Structure formats: structure tokens, C-alpha cells
């Protein structure tokens, strides 16, 4: 009797494993997926990720759970993903900056080559912003002029990258700035709105104030002028030789099977055509939805990484990691 | 502007039977989550957001707010009967709730807790409705100077009420501050005390720390006691008439409830401080202003009333910065922002302009939720209390399981489990050697905010302390803190001298 039970147990478990194996090869995904956001709940990345998860859930036929793993400008989530081995069931939705700049500026446990970049889905709209009714008005030239005359003009930084960009600009323009650390867009907004800080970096928070005009944009850090703030010049137009463009990308570990990456990419492409995703992205957080395939995304990331390496070299701070 | 008709219509919408069923569902679920230690508000809301996707925007938000409010009231049940707060914010409720229940007055303790919860919640909701609009313009002027000053004030206040040995209190607070500074330096990005673990880059995760030091360590302590004293009494609700709350007794706690609601509403309105700070501040105030401060911690109903009224008042009040400014002041508020967005509503000052009917329907829904909370708590008292009639060897095992499951649900993985056990052992010794774990926890939670605001202030001012003269609110809090330290130092010195004098006289 005991023997028979044991045999049945072994047989049935073997069958279960065999079935699971067969199913996995055919139709990924067969179990719930986890979408990791490298930023806190309530931020623009998080808001977008939650809608994306809902759309992907329908496309993939499995629940997609959103998990926030904030820290190090999205770096914590990537560091954890690098060691993940569940073949695409866990993926990070994040910004290209974390991948390209993170490993250069800080000692990270991940590198650009540790991941596959399934697809880019949205172009970033980061910017230098200020508040209403400032002495220098709401133009970039006005600010630069004011900052030259007033050493100690304050700037709210959120990431190591924007800190380096502003230091580069400050050196080129001969400015002496007070650079104040803040935690994410929710930490920056009150400082800028209250007037405690003169200007600052914003990843996407400014889009929420596009209608009210409480947070004017001084300078676009995207490749083109911002959709919602067409009057602000781009970094290049303002005369700085910098590539600061950014896009939002879905990342999986290097060892993810091709079939899984393809299935995810398919679902993501469909998501970029989904009304709900387009609505939340283009009308709420005001970023253009744009699908970028794996190959192109990987190329763009490599080019960006190289450009940041040059910038770091110019600023005298390239880490010796080779 | 909003007409009277619109407000009336919003109430009609909130009183529709469908709305009531949804809010009731939220409050009930919240109550259960609140009663169960280890399952916290943030987890519950995060899990519930996908559920609400199929509801109308109003129903979804009302459900989540009902849930959030329910947890605050429900958490008192386990705080009183189990000495384990269902939510970290009810830790202060344990201090008097558990001793009172142990003394054979569990029903009285629960009813005091419930009435304080409902009154705190209801009054704070009314306050929210009244002040949210003008608040936006005032709070906009709060900068890092004010926040740093307010945080220092709160920290000193809480450290002061912990009592016991002053040196032990300092040591516990110091441990909290050291653990609070773990992670990336906000300015330079350098990793501090992470020992190479990427998991620690974002700081010591709060949930494993709180569940470890509060819930799991308490289970260890209880196991310890259970082993030594097998026939230990389980706190049950009797039908004893003497254990019912009389109107006179309720009236006695009313001044404390009203005062504590004020404290809770104030703390809640300030982004980031949270219900734990509010509950402990109110508890400290009630203890200090009482005629018999020594009876606190030994089952004084005023202690329960203070902690619960304030804990529950924080929740609606924490929506003041959310609705007034669009800035989430707490984890649950941040999750609400996400829920609003999914339903296509930009939460914040714009809401008043674009969706005024929605805002007022929500406010009416919140009042309905308060009243439902009273009904659920009052009639469900015995059902929710039943968890304690289960023998401790089952309760302890289930609670340990739920603690660990809560960590897993949050996605902390193996690292979270190790962290929770490390802090359980740490918390066990804190309790055994009578260190103030309250001071420890509050210092830990407040440190990152304090550090950020303090560093911002120092950089912005260029290191000049004279800036305080231009910031009257910050200056007021700094002076208040200094006066409080001097006063507390003097009074505790005097008390010690008196005790020494008495000891000598007695010899």
C-alpha cells in the first residue's frame, strides 16, 4: 500500500513537471509575472507601470504584479534583477539613465551587458524647471543671467546624472550654485513650488503642472522640445554639447530565453497601441508613447553610455572599472 | 464655487445602497487586516488596487479609503487583546490596552478604543473637509527649515515620553538613528553601512524591522512566558456586566479623545510623520498632562483613548496635503495617488476645479465610512475578539506565519526573512532588558526625513543659522524644542531628587 502510494506520488509529480516543462516551452507565461518599479509608489514611473501591468495582464493572460523597489535612482531594482534567474517572469520597468549612467557614476553590482532590453515604450520628458513669479522669469537665459549675478542660486537635484549635467553647465557658464539633494519628484516639487529652491531637475513631475503653469520648464533635457512645453529650448539649442535624452525601457536578465523575450516584446508592442496606456502616458504624464525594439534599444543604450563616459571624463571622474 | 445643491447631491450619491455596500466591504476588510498583525495597510491597499479596477472611480477610492480607515480601527483589537499591534501605529495602544485587558476589562478597553477611533476619525474627516482648500496656500510655504524643525520637535517629544532610564532611552534612540542612516547618502550617493548588500542601499526595509521588533519579538517573549507558565490566561471577553463601558467612564475619556484628535489631525496634516508619531505624541501628551501619570502603562483607559483617537485622526488628516497639494504624505496616500491615476483623475488642487462633485462625494463617503466603522466595530466586537479564544500555541504559530507571509507578500524575499529574524532577536533583547523600543522605532523612522531636510536647510542657507530669523515657523519649533528639553530635564531631575530624598527618609 505504502509502496503504491509512493509510486503514484512519484509518477504524478513527474507528470506535473513534464507538463510544466512542455507548457513553458510552448506558451510563456504559465504563472503570474512581476513588474518591478525602481521608484516609489505614486511617482510618474509607478503610475505608468501600474497601467502597463494591467494591459500586459490581458495580453499575456497571466496576472502581472507591480512591486516597488525604490533606491539609488532605480539602481536597487536593477542590482536585484541582475541576479534573478526566473527567465523573464520578473522584469524591471525603468529609465535608460539608470542603466547607462548608474554603472559609470557609482559602484554598481550590474553593468550594461548584464541585461536584455526587451523594448522601449516611452520617450522621457525630463527638464530643468522652476516655479511661478521668479525674479529671473521663466526663461533659461534669464536664469543663467540671474545665477551669474547671484552666487548661491539654488538647484534641486534628484539623481547623480542631473547633478553632473548641472555641474557641467555651471562650469561652462561660470556659475556658483548651491546644489540641494531631494528624494524624487515628490521631494522636489514642494521645494520648487514654495520658492525655497530657485530651480531644479524634474523627471516628469512638471507635466502635472502643465495646465496650471505653476512649474514652468526652463530647459528640455529630451532630444526634442517637450510636447507640453514647446517654448523651452533643448540642451543642444541652449549651447551645451550633451546627450541627455532618456527613454523608459523594460529590462530582463541576460539569461532570459529568446522565446520569452519575444513574447514580452509582442505584448509590449501591443501595449503601446492600447488606448489606456496611451491615455495615461500622453494625457496624464504627458510623455510620447514610442515603441523601440530590442536591437535599436540596445544600440541606443550603448551610444548613450559612451556619451556619458565622455562627459564624466570631461568632468574628471571616470571610474577605472575596465 | 460649489453650491449647496452640489453638496446635497454628493451626499445622496454616498448614501446610495451600492456605495454603502462597497464602503462597508472596504471597512470590513480593513478591520480584518487591521486585526491581523503583519498584514498592514500598505499591503492591503496595494493588493486591493487591482480589485478596484472594475469599479467606478468614486467606488474605487471610497473602497480604498474605507479599507485604510478600517485598518486603523481594527488594529486596536489585536493591540489590546494580543499586545501585538495590528498596524505599527497602534503600538501606543498596547501600552495601556493590554494591561487593562489583562486585568479583566478587555471589553471596556475595546469599546474605549473603538469610540476613540470613531470620534477621532469622524472629527478629523470633518476637519479635512473644512481646511483642505485654505490649507493648500499655507502649507505651500513649508520648506525644509520648517520640516526639519518639526521633525526634531517630534523626535524629542517622543524620546521624552518613553520614560525609564534616560541612558537606556538615549541608547535605544541612537540605535534607531544609526539604522536610519543605513543606505545611500542622499547627497553624495555613497553607500553607508550596507556591507555590500544591494538590498540595504535603500536603507533597512521598514516593514521587516517593524514586524521583527514589534510582532515577532513579542511572539518570542510570549513563547518564553508560555513555556514557563503554561496555564497563562488568554484574554477573553466575558459577559460580566462590570466589564461594560458605562456612559460615565466614556465621558471621563472624552477630553483626552478630543485633545488627542487635535494632535493626530495636526501630525497627519504634516506630510510624512504618519500615524505612529501621532499616536505616540498624543499618548505622551495625555500622560504628561494627567494628574496620575504613573497609572499610564498599567491600564489607564485614557492611554487607549489618546493613542486610538490620534491614530485614527491621522488617516483623514493625512489626506489634507494629498487633496490640498497633490503630495502624498504617507505610503497609503501614495498608493491612493496611483489608484486615482488609474481611474484618470489627477489628485491635488486641480481636483477641486476639475472634479468638484467627485471630491465632495468622496468626503461624504468618508463620513459614511466613519459611521460604518462604529457599527462594524460595535457589533463585530465579539467576532473580532474571538481570535484570542484560540489557545496561544495556535495564535503564536499563526501570527508568526502571518508575519513572515506579510514579508513575502511585500516582495522582500529571503533577505526580508533574515532581516525580520535579526530584528526579532534584537527586539526580544530590547524588551527583556527594558530598552525603549518606541524611541528606537521612532528614531529609525524619522531619521531619513530629518537628515534630508536638515541637509537641505544647511545647504540652502549656506550654513548661516541666522536664516531661522526669516523663518518664524521653524524658529518657533526650534525654541519650543529647546524649552521642552529644558523643562523635561528639570522635571525629571527634580523627580529623581525627590525619590532620593524619600528613599533616604524612609531608611
Interface residues (C-beta under 8 A of the other chain):
Chain A: X34 X40 X41 X42 X46 X47 X50 X51 X54 X63 X66 X67 X69 X70 X71 X72 X75 X76 X79 X80 X105 X106 X107 X109 X152 X154 X160 X178 X179 X180 X181 X182 X183 X186 X187 X189 X190 X191 X193 X194 X196 X197 X208 X211 X212 X279 X280 X284
Chain B: X46 X49 X50 X53 X140 X141 X142 X143 X144 X145 X183 X184 X186 X187 X189 X191 X198 X199 X201 X202 X203 X325 X326 X327 X328 X331 X333 X334 X335 X337 X338 X341 X342 X344 X346 X348 X349 X350 X411 X452 X455 X456 X459 X460 X462
